[in-house]
Each structure stands twice: as C-alpha cells, then as structure tokens.
Amino acid sequence: MFLERFQRPLDLHYADLSKTDLSFSDLRDANLQHANLKDADLSFSDLRDANLRRANLKGSEQIGTNLSGVALNGADVSGAELSGANLNGADLSGANLQMANLSGANLSRAGLSGANLAGANLSGASLIAADVRLGRLLFNKQLRQATDLPQELLDPACGDIATVLPAGLTINNCLRE
C-alpha cells in the first residue's frame, strides 16, 4: 500500500480521504483527527491506537479492522460496517454509532459513555467490562445474542419495547420515566 512509504506516525488530521480504499493498510498511531473518511474502505486495516477524534466515518467499511485502543471520541460512525472489528479498549464516548453494524465486534473494555447507539446492530458483540452509560439510547436494540453482557451494564440504561436482551437480563423502560 502506498502509505507504507511514509514516516510514522502519520499525520492526516483534517485530510479528505472520503471514498478512499484503505483496506489492509497499516495506520497504527496515525493522527486522523477531524479527517473525512466518509464511505472509505478500511476493512482489515490496522488502526491500533490511532486518533480518530471527531472524524467522519459515516458509511465506512471497517470489516475485521483492528481499532484496539483507538480514540473515536465524538466521531460520526453512523451507518458504518464494523462487523468483526476489534474495538478492545477503544474510546467511543460521545460517538455517533446510529445504525452501525457492530455484529460480532469486540467491544471489551470500550468506553461507550454517551455514545449514540440508536438502531445499531450489536448481535454477537462482546461487551466484557465495557463502560456503557447510555441512558436513553437503547431503543430498538437487538442485544439478544450479545455476549458477556452483565446486568449491571444495563441497570443505569433504559430502552423501549423493541429492546431485545439475552435471557435473564432486564432493562428499565424509558417511556415510563
């Protein structure tokens, strides 16, 4: 890939990389803060510890991407395809993940405080020790097959009648509050 010739860490903040094929790229530690990656293909790339704060990743493809330890605070990741992505220890606080596909993603130890997960697909996602202070954002969730989802993660949150949880777990109804 052409990015291999550049010195590390890459500084691509504010870069317009929309619709760019960056699949299988090595972007470890890259500064992509405020970058435009709308509709970009980052599938199977390595973005460990990259800075993607306030980046536009709307509609991007990130299938199997390694996003371990990445900073995605305030990023727009709405409608993105993140199935099978590794987000272990990622900071997604305040990120817009509306309608994102996170099925089978590793969200262990991820910071999801204040993230908008409305309509996101979390089936089969691992949420071990994830920080999920979502408040009223568990509407229309299909969490039935989410793994390692402890009750204490759901206690401060609320959902609606369409919120589907694994057997034995409960959630407060936002509509009654």
Secondary structure, DSSP 8 states (H G I E B T S, - for coil): -GGGGS-SS-B-TT-B-TT-B-TT-B-TT-B-TT-B-TT-B-TT-B-TT-B-TT-B-TT-B-TT-B-TT-B-TT-B-TT-B-TT-B-TT-B-TT-B-TT-B-TT-B-TT-B-TT-B-TT-B-TT-B-TT-B---TT-BTT-B-TT-BS--HHHHTT-EE-TT-B--TT---EEGGG-
